[in-house]
Amino acid sequence: MHTPITIPAIAGSLRAASLNTALLRAIATLAPAPFDIRIYPGLGQLPLFNPDLDADCLPAVTGLRDAIIAADVLMLASPEYAHGVSGPMKNALDWMVGNESFIDKPLVLLNASPRATHAQAALRETVRTMSARLIDEACISLPLLGSGLGAEGIAADPALRRAILGMLQCIRSFS
């Protein structure tokens, strides 16, 4: 019996048909034991970041913080909007700056569109500034933009499946 590897997976898009969410769902489907991948559903419920608010009194913020603190590894998949990180993802990260959730937290960045290089670079800089530990070998870009694939199609595609399972193996080796 293996100790579970708990991974909250956060998609930076609020779109119902988000490729990033589909990617995370495919990963959750393909993940073998001991992985326990939990797609975080509350990004849209986070209030806009305001340092004048007491984060400890905001259930959406404390719920995200507690999920990250309890995680063995954190997984982020964010689209690129106007050469930057999506607003919902940046908002979530801003809420976490004032607490210890990212300090020394193993983290994987996923990219559903290899041409979305600006957002990935910005995310890398932000999470490094927050003292997260990037598992570089597990950070992958997959060519999903324009593929028309949903979670099931991503999981069924042999090349995508291999890349996802390889990414999970890198995480397992790191943990």
Stockholm file with secondary structure:
# STOCKHOLM 1.0

chainA/1-175         MHTPITIPAIAGSLRAASLNTALLRAIATLAPAPFDIRIYPGLGQLPLFNPDLDADCLPAVTGLRDAIIAADVLMLASPEYAHGVSGPMKNALDWMVGNESFIDKPLVLLNASPRATHAQAALRETVRTMSARLIDEACISLPLLGSGLGAEGIAADPALRRAILGMLQCIRSFS
#=GR chainA/1-175 SS CCCCEEEEEEESCCCTTCHHHHHHHHHHHHCCTTEEEEECCCGGGSCCCCTTSCGGGCHHHHHHHHHHHHCSSEEEECCEETTEECHHHHHHHHHHTTSSTTTTCEEEEEESCTTCHHHHHHHHHHHHHTTCEECGGGCEECCCTTSCCCHHHHHHCHHHHHHHHHHHHHHHHHC
#=GC SS_cons         CCCCEEEEEEESCCCTTCHHHHHHHHHHHHCCTTEEEEECCCGGGSCCCCTTSCGGGCHHHHHHHHHHHHCSSEEEECCEETTEECHHHHHHHHHHTTSSTTTTCEEEEEESCTTCHHHHHHHHHHHHHTTCEECGGGCEECCCTTSCCCHHHHHHCHHHHHHHHHHHHHHHHHC
//
